[in-house]
Amino acid sequence: MELDKWKKDENKYIVFRCSKCKQYLYAKTTHKTKKCLRCGRVYQIKKINSGEVVKGMTAAVNMVKKMQNKLAIKELGGEPDLRSLNDFSIPSGSKTVPLNRDINISKIRVSENYDYAEEFKEALIELSARYKAIPDYLIKIMAEEKMIPSNELKILISKFQKKGILIPLKSNYYRINKEVLI
């Protein structure tokens, strides 16, 4: 019985820039479409005019990294400082306290099926205590503070509208029905 050997990826990949969000992407030239991971725009591979063709996925990934780094240097005027949230801490005596308010939240939300309804409800209760009419951007800000993903937020808004908790008003404002909320 022969052992399978690692084969070098010789497929051709095209590296191109998203015209909407300006992020660099790569896709196999044999594929029909590629969806931008940042903004969701879909590209037809055959219709991509500007881009570099490289051999192998590793070369494509490295090319994307290189191009993104060049873009960051151009935009920021220097090398980007990339760190994880755990790197940022405030010294408190001899111990350091992480800035992340709730460390367990990352463990809970690892599951893709996590229900954000409770966090959204808490955000709405906080907003209803302060405002009679709430602009949609304020709901988005509160959801971001509660670490609710934007795609999940759209689902929650429509769900809470159907339940009669969020009542849409003119000019992207909402009123919260406190009787149904609690």
N, C-alpha and C positions, 0 to 999 in steps of 0.2 A: 504494500500500500504506500503510495507516494504522498508526501506532504505537499499541500498546495503552497506555492511560493507567492510572495507578495508581488503584485504586478504594479508597475509604475503607471499612474494615470496619464495616458497620452491623449485624452480627449481635449478638444479645443473649447476654450471658454472665452467669452467676450466680457470685458470689464468696461462699464459705462457709467455715466452719471445721470441720476434721476433729474428730470427737468423740473419737477415740482418742488422737492425738498432738498435737492443738491447733494444727496448722499450717493456714494459710489456703490455699485452693485456688480455682481458677476453672475453669469448664467452659461450653461452649456449651449454651444451653437446649434446643437441638434434639437433642443427644446423649442416649443412653439411660443411660449409666453414666460414672463418673469414678473412677479409682483414685488413691488418695493416694500421692504419690511418696515420702513418708517412711516410712509404716508399711504401705502396701499394702492398706488397707481400701478396699472398693469401695462406691460410693454410686450409688443410682438417682436420677437428676436430678429426676424427677417427684416423688419423695418428700422432697426437701429443703425443709424448712419455713422455716428461718431463713437468710437470705442476702440480699445486695444484687444487683440486676440492673443491669448497665451495658451501654452500647452500645460495641462494639469491643474487640478484644483488647488494644490499648494501654491503654485505660481499665481493663480487668480486671487487667492486670499491675501497673499503677500502684496500683490499689486493694489488691491483695495485698501489695505492698511497704509501703504505708502502714499496713495493718492489722498486718503482721508487726513493723514498727518500733514501733507503739504497744504491742504485746505485749512486745517486748524492753524497752522503757522501763519498763513496768509490772513485769516480772520482775526486771530488773537494777537498777532505780532510777536509770537514766540512759541516755544514748545508747550503743548497742553500739559497740565498737571493732573494726571489721572490717578485717583485714589478711590478706595472703597469707603463706604460710610463708617466702617469700623476704625479707619485710620484717624478720623477726626474725634478728638476727645479733649476734655477740659481737665487740667490737673486739679486735684482736690486733695491736698496734703500729700501723702505718699502714694495714694491710689489714683487711677484715672477713671473717670466716669464717661461712658460712651454717650454721645449726643442722641442716639436713637432712643426715642421715648419708650418704645415697647419692643424689647428684643424678641419676645415670643411671637410677635405678629408675623415675622418672616417664616417661622416654622409652621404656623397655622395656615398661611396662604400658599404653601407649596402646592397644595392640591388645586387642580384646575377647576374643580367643582365648588369652590368656596362661595358661599352666599354673602354678598355685601349688603344685603337689605338692612341689617341691624345698624351698621355704620352709617348708611344713608339716612335711616330714620333718625339717628342721633343728630346728624348734621341738620336735618330739617327742623328738629325740635329747637336746636340752638338758633337757627335762622328765624324761626317763627317767634321766638322770644324778643328779637331785636327789630324785625321789620314786618310791615303789613303786606307790602308787595316786594317780592324778591326777584332781582334780575337774574337771568340764567347764568351770567358769568360768575356771580357770587356762589351759586350752587356748584359750579365747576371748581371754584377755588376751595370750597369746603370739602368737596369730594376728594380733591387732590391732597388736602391735609389729612383726610381719613384714609389715604392710600387706596382709593377706589380707582381702578383703571378706567380710562375714558370710554372704551367699548362697553364696559359693564355699566357705566353711568347712563348711557343712552337707554339701555334695557331697563334700568331701575326707574328712570324718569317716566318712560311709557307705562311701566307696571304701576307706579304710584298714581299716574293720571287715570288709569282704568279703575283703580280702587277708589278714586275720588279724593285722594289726599292732596295731590298737586292739581291746582286748577289754573290752566293757562289764561293769561290776561293779554292785553295789547303790548306790542313792542318787546317781546321776549321777556316778559315778567310773569311770575307765578304767585298765586296766593295759596297758602297752606290751610287746609281744613283741619283745624286742631281737634275737632270732635272725633273725626275719623282716625287721625294720627295716633291718638292716645288710646 
